[in-house]
Amino acid sequence: MIAGQRAQPSLVGEVDCFRLAFTVFSDTQSTVFEFLTCRVTQHHGLQLLQLCEKGNVRIEGEIVPATHSVRKGQKVTLDLPNHYEDPVNTGWHMIWQNDEIMKVYKPPLLPVSRTTRNLYHTLISLIRRETPYGEAQLLHRMDTETSGELLIAKHSSADRKWKKQLDRLIVKKRYHAWVEGVPVWDSTTLECLLSEKEDSLIRSQMYVVDPDDVALYRKPKFSKTAFSVLQRLDGRSLIACDLFTGRKHQIRAHLAHLGHPIVGDKIYSLGGKYYLKRLCAALTAEDYAALGAEHHLLEAVALELDEALLLRKDDLEEATVTSSRVQQGLP
């Protein structure tokens, strides 16, 4: 089933349901009720007994009661009545992994974490349901419309270890972007202060700070991106973007400032017209044609890690020893 698609009613006359699918990876003995309780929101957890009684819980396609035991390797589905989420592309996949972290590919239009529209169909929720890593954590974030490589901590201790070392761990971030227009330069580097603006119609929009109006900007931060043209084609160009800092919307804001907004960017192209329209109504096929794409064409194509740092065990061992001493009441 495509993520976001509604399941068929479990019983005659029942309303359409939203289906969640889980794989049992642990051989720990538990009931299906216990298995699902820690994998759904508190709101749906309170409904689990009733959902089991109504036949909305299945193992390998067969309706089961709340007390039914789950076994490693089984597929469990849960149908949620009156719940809807935006359809998303669930085609994420693993690129690389070790014992603590993994590098995954996130498709466009898949949110990385919970949003007002999507509680379950997010990258991190899919990873927790479809892999043995039920405590997986995002080590960094990515816009919903952006695709490409992202780092995930497999468990809480790995998250604590690597999040504080992320700037050392990631030695290079490269993105590819299709932009409007043809730059006169083959390569350029933009260094500037980047910030949100007090009088902006779009609250989340980032701006290159104008030194003559510094008071209009909220907490300006230094940013730096290097750009090089890879291809020029029919009034559009493919640009390689190398990040030296990681500010919010950095590449999108920088390219727009240079006069070449990313194709499909609702905030930074066409004056944000279609972002503002989408707040009130769904965009039409004509709107997307004007934008040039259904989503902005930005992809993280290379996320290079410090291999020597990955091989070090000192930090993790020190954290483990400290945790053990604390548990024992030692200083």
C-alpha positions as CSV (number, residue, x, y, z in Angstrom):
1,M,0.0,0.0,0.0
2,I,1.3,3.5,-0.8
3,A,1.9,5.5,2.3
4,G,-1.0,7.8,2.9
5,Q,-3.5,5.4,1.1
6,R,-6.6,4.5,3.1
7,A,-7.2,0.8,3.9
8,Q,-10.4,-0.9,3.1
9,P,-12.9,-0.9,6.0
10,S,-12.2,-3.7,8.5
11,L,-15.9,-4.4,9.1
12,V,-19.0,-3.8,7.0
13,G,-20.3,-0.3,7.5
14,E,-17.1,0.9,9.2
15,V,-15.4,4.1,8.0
16,D,-12.3,4.1,5.9
17,C,-9.1,3.5,7.9
18,F,-5.5,4.6,7.7
19,R,-3.2,1.6,7.8
20,L,0.1,1.4,9.6
21,A,2.4,-1.6,8.9
22,F,5.0,-2.9,11.3
23,T,7.7,-5.6,11.2
24,V,8.5,-7.5,14.4
25,F,12.3,-7.5,14.7
26,S,12.7,-8.6,18.4
27,D,12.3,-12.1,19.7
28,T,11.2,-10.7,23.1
29,Q,7.8,-12.2,24.1
30,S,5.0,-9.6,24.1
31,T,1.3,-9.4,23.1
32,V,0.3,-7.4,20.1
33,F,-1.2,-4.9,22.4
34,E,2.1,-4.4,24.2
35,F,3.9,-4.3,20.8
36,L,1.7,-1.5,19.4
37,T,1.3,0.6,22.6
38,C,4.9,1.9,22.4
39,R,4.7,2.5,18.6
40,V,1.7,4.8,18.3
41,T,0.8,8.2,19.7
42,Q,-0.7,8.4,23.2
43,H,-4.1,9.3,21.6
44,H,-4.2,6.1,19.5
45,G,-2.7,4.1,22.3
46,L,-5.7,4.8,24.4
47,Q,-7.9,3.4,21.6
48,L,-5.9,0.1,21.1
49,L,-8.2,-2.2,23.1
50,Q,-11.2,-1.0,21.2
51,L,-9.4,-1.2,17.9
52,C,-8.5,-4.8,18.6
53,E,-12.1,-5.6,19.6
54,K,-13.3,-4.1,16.2
55,G,-10.9,-6.3,14.2
56,N,-8.5,-3.4,13.2
57,V,-5.4,-5.3,14.2
58,R,-4.0,-8.1,12.1
59,I,-0.9,-10.3,12.1
60,E,0.0,-11.7,8.6
61,G,-3.4,-10.5,7.4
62,E,-5.4,-12.4,10.1
63,I,-7.5,-10.5,12.7
64,V,-6.1,-11.1,16.2
65,P,-7.2,-10.2,19.8
66,A,-5.1,-7.8,22.0
67,T,-3.7,-10.8,24.0
68,H,-2.3,-12.5,20.9
69,S,1.5,-13.0,21.0
70,V,3.8,-11.6,18.3
71,R,6.8,-13.4,17.0
72,K,10.0,-12.2,15.3
73,G,9.6,-11.7,11.5
74,Q,5.8,-11.3,11.6
75,K,4.0,-8.4,9.9
76,V,1.5,-6.4,12.1
77,T,-1.0,-4.0,10.6
78,L,-3.1,-1.5,12.5
79,D,-6.1,0.4,10.8
80,L,-6.8,3.8,12.4
81,P,-10.4,5.0,11.7
82,N,-10.9,8.7,11.0
83,H,-7.2,9.4,10.6
84,Y,-5.7,10.9,7.5
85,E,-2.2,11.9,6.5
86,D,-0.8,13.4,3.3
87,P,0.3,10.8,0.8
88,V,4.1,10.6,0.7
89,N,6.9,8.9,-1.1
90,T,8.1,6.2,1.2
91,G,11.0,5.1,-1.1
92,W,13.8,5.8,1.4
93,H,16.7,3.3,1.5
94,M,19.9,2.6,3.3
95,I,23.2,3.8,1.7
96,W,25.7,2.9,4.4
97,Q,25.8,1.8,8.1
98,N,28.0,0.8,11.0
99,D,27.0,-0.3,14.5
100,E,25.9,3.3,15.6
101,I,24.8,5.3,12.6
102,M,23.4,4.9,9.1
103,K,23.4,7.1,6.0
104,V,20.0,6.9,4.3
105,Y,18.5,8.4,1.1
106,K,15.3,10.5,1.7
107,P,13.0,11.0,-1.3
108,P,11.5,14.4,-2.0
109,L,8.2,15.3,-0.3
110,L,8.8,13.0,2.7
111,P,9.0,14.9,6.0
112,V,11.9,13.9,8.2
113,S,9.8,14.1,11.4
114,R,6.3,14.7,12.7
115,T,4.4,17.6,11.2
116,T,0.8,18.9,11.7
117,R,-0.3,16.8,8.8
118,N,1.8,13.6,9.2
119,L,2.3,11.8,12.5
120,Y,3.4,8.4,11.1
121,H,4.4,8.9,7.5
122,T,7.8,10.6,8.2
123,L,11.3,9.4,7.5
124,I,12.2,8.7,11.2
125,S,8.8,6.9,11.8
126,L,9.3,4.7,8.8
127,I,12.8,3.8,9.8
128,R,11.6,2.9,13.3
129,R,8.8,0.7,11.9
130,E,10.8,-1.0,9.1
131,T,14.1,-1.6,10.7
132,P,15.3,-3.1,14.1
133,Y,16.1,0.5,15.3
134,G,13.0,1.5,17.2
135,E,14.9,4.3,19.0
136,A,16.5,5.8,15.8
137,Q,17.1,9.5,15.9
138,L,17.8,12.2,13.3
139,L,21.3,13.5,13.6
140,H,20.4,16.5,11.4
141,R,17.4,17.7,9.4
142,M,16.4,18.3,5.8
143,D,13.5,20.2,4.3
144,T,10.5,18.1,3.3
145,E,10.9,18.9,-0.4
146,T,14.7,18.3,-0.5
147,S,16.0,14.8,-1.3
148,G,19.2,13.0,-0.7
149,E,21.6,11.8,2.0
150,L,20.9,12.1,5.7
151,L,22.5,10.7,8.9
152,I,20.5,8.7,11.4
153,A,21.7,7.5,14.9
154,K,20.5,3.9,15.4
155,H,19.9,4.3,19.2
156,S,19.9,6.9,21.9
157,S,23.5,6.4,23.0
158,A,24.7,6.9,19.5
159,D,22.6,10.0,19.2
160,R,24.1,11.5,22.3
161,K,27.6,10.6,21.1
162,W,27.5,11.8,17.5
163,K,25.2,14.8,17.7
164,K,27.7,16.8,19.7
165,Q,30.5,15.8,17.2
166,L,28.5,16.3,14.0
167,D,30.5,19.3,12.8
168,R,33.7,17.1,13.1
169,L,32.0,13.9,11.7
170,I,30.7,15.5,8.5
171,V,33.7,16.8,6.5
172,K,31.8,17.6,3.3
173,K,28.2,18.4,2.2
174,R,27.5,18.7,-1.5
175,Y,24.1,19.4,-3.0
176,H,23.0,19.6,-6.6
177,A,20.3,22.2,-7.6
178,W,18.5,23.0,-10.8
179,V,18.1,26.7,-10.9
180,E,16.3,29.2,-13.1
181,G,18.5,31.1,-15.6
182,V,22.1,30.8,-16.7
183,P,24.8,32.2,-14.4
184,V,27.4,34.4,-16.1
185,W,30.0,32.8,-13.7
186,D,31.3,29.3,-13.8
187,S,32.0,29.3,-10.1
188,T,31.5,31.7,-7.2
189,T,31.4,31.7,-3.4
190,L,28.9,33.6,-1.3
191,E,29.9,34.7,2.2
192,C,27.3,36.7,4.1
193,L,25.1,37.1,7.2
194,L,21.8,35.2,6.8
195,S,18.7,35.8,8.9
196,E,14.9,35.9,9.1
197,K,13.4,39.4,8.7
198,E,11.0,41.2,10.9
199,D,8.7,42.5,8.1
200,S,8.7,39.3,6.0
201,L,5.4,38.1,4.6
202,I,6.8,34.6,5.0
203,R,8.0,34.1,8.5
204,S,10.4,31.2,7.7
205,Q,12.1,33.0,4.8
206,M,15.8,33.7,5.1
207,Y,17.5,36.8,3.8
208,V,21.0,38.0,3.0
209,V,21.4,40.8,5.6
210,D,21.5,44.3,4.2
211,P,24.1,46.2,6.3
212,D,22.1,49.4,6.0
213,D,19.0,47.8,7.7
214,V,20.5,45.5,10.3
215,A,17.7,46.3,12.8
216,L,15.2,44.5,10.6
217,Y,16.9,41.1,11.0
218,R,16.6,38.5,13.7
219,K,19.9,37.0,14.9
220,P,22.0,37.2,11.8
221,K,24.5,34.3,11.4
222,F,27.5,33.9,9.1
223,S,27.0,31.6,6.1
224,K,29.2,30.4,3.3
225,T,28.5,28.4,0.1
226,A,30.6,27.6,-2.9
227,F,28.8,27.2,-6.2
228,S,29.9,25.8,-9.6
229,V,28.0,25.3,-12.8
230,L,27.8,21.7,-14.0
231,Q,25.4,22.1,-16.9
232,R,23.5,24.8,-18.8
233,L,20.3,23.7,-20.5
234,D,17.3,25.5,-22.0
235,G,17.3,28.5,-19.6
236,R,18.1,26.4,-16.6
237,S,21.4,25.4,-15.0
238,L,22.6,22.5,-12.8
239,I,24.6,23.9,-9.9
240,A,26.9,22.0,-7.5
241,C,26.7,23.6,-4.0
242,D,29.3,23.0,-1.3
243,L,28.3,24.0,2.2
244,F,30.8,25.5,4.6
245,T,28.1,26.3,7.2
246,G,24.7,24.8,7.8
247,R,22.2,27.6,8.2
248,K,18.4,27.3,7.6
249,H,17.5,27.4,3.9
250,Q,21.1,28.4,3.2
251,I,21.5,27.1,-0.4
252,R,18.0,28.3,-1.3
253,A,18.4,31.8,0.0
254,H,21.9,32.1,-1.4
255,L,20.9,31.1,-4.9
256,A,17.9,33.4,-4.9
257,H,20.1,36.3,-3.8
258,L,22.4,35.5,-6.7
259,G,19.4,35.8,-9.0
260,H,19.0,32.1,-9.7
261,P,16.3,30.6,-7.5
262,I,15.9,26.8,-7.4
263,V,13.3,25.5,-9.8
264,G,10.1,24.7,-8.0
265,D,11.0,26.7,-4.8
266,K,7.7,28.1,-3.5
267,I,9.4,30.5,-1.0
268,Y,12.4,31.9,-3.0
269,S,11.0,32.1,-6.5
270,L,8.3,34.3,-7.9
271,G,8.3,36.4,-4.8
272,G,6.9,33.6,-2.7
273,K,3.5,33.9,-4.5
274,Y,2.8,30.2,-4.5
275,Y,3.9,29.6,-0.9
276,L,1.4,32.2,0.2
277,K,-1.3,30.9,-2.0
278,R,-0.9,27.4,-0.7
279,L,-1.6,28.6,2.8
280,C,-5.2,29.2,1.7
281,A,-5.8,26.8,-1.2
282,A,-4.3,23.8,-2.9
283,L,-2.0,24.6,-5.8
284,T,-3.2,23.8,-9.3
285,A,-1.5,22.1,-12.2
286,E,-1.0,25.5,-13.7
287,D,0.6,26.7,-10.5
288,Y,3.1,23.9,-10.6
289,A,3.8,24.5,-14.3
290,A,4.7,28.1,-13.4
291,L,7.0,26.9,-10.6
292,G,8.6,24.4,-13.0
293,A,8.3,21.4,-10.6
294,E,6.0,19.9,-7.9
295,H,8.9,20.3,-5.4
296,H,12.1,22.3,-5.4
297,L,14.9,20.5,-7.2
298,L,17.5,20.3,-4.6
299,E,19.3,17.1,-3.6
300,A,22.0,16.2,-1.1
301,V,24.3,14.1,-3.3
302,A,27.4,13.7,-1.1
303,L,27.8,13.5,2.7
304,E,31.4,12.6,3.4
305,L,32.3,11.5,6.9
306,D,35.6,11.5,8.8
307,E,36.5,7.8,8.7
308,A,39.3,8.2,11.3
309,L,36.8,9.7,13.7
310,L,34.3,6.9,13.0
311,L,36.9,4.3,14.1
312,R,37.6,6.0,17.4
313,K,36.0,4.3,20.4
314,D,37.2,6.6,23.2
315,D,34.3,8.9,23.4
316,L,31.7,6.1,23.5
317,E,33.6,4.2,26.1
318,E,34.0,7.3,28.3
319,A,30.3,8.0,28.0
320,T,29.5,4.4,29.0
321,V,31.8,4.5,32.0
322,T,30.3,7.8,33.2
323,S,26.8,6.6,32.8
324,S,27.7,3.4,34.8
325,R,29.2,5.5,37.7
326,V,26.2,7.7,37.8
327,Q,23.9,4.7,38.0
328,Q,25.9,3.4,40.9
329,G,25.7,6.8,42.7
330,L,29.4,7.5,42.2
331,P,30.8,11.0,41.4
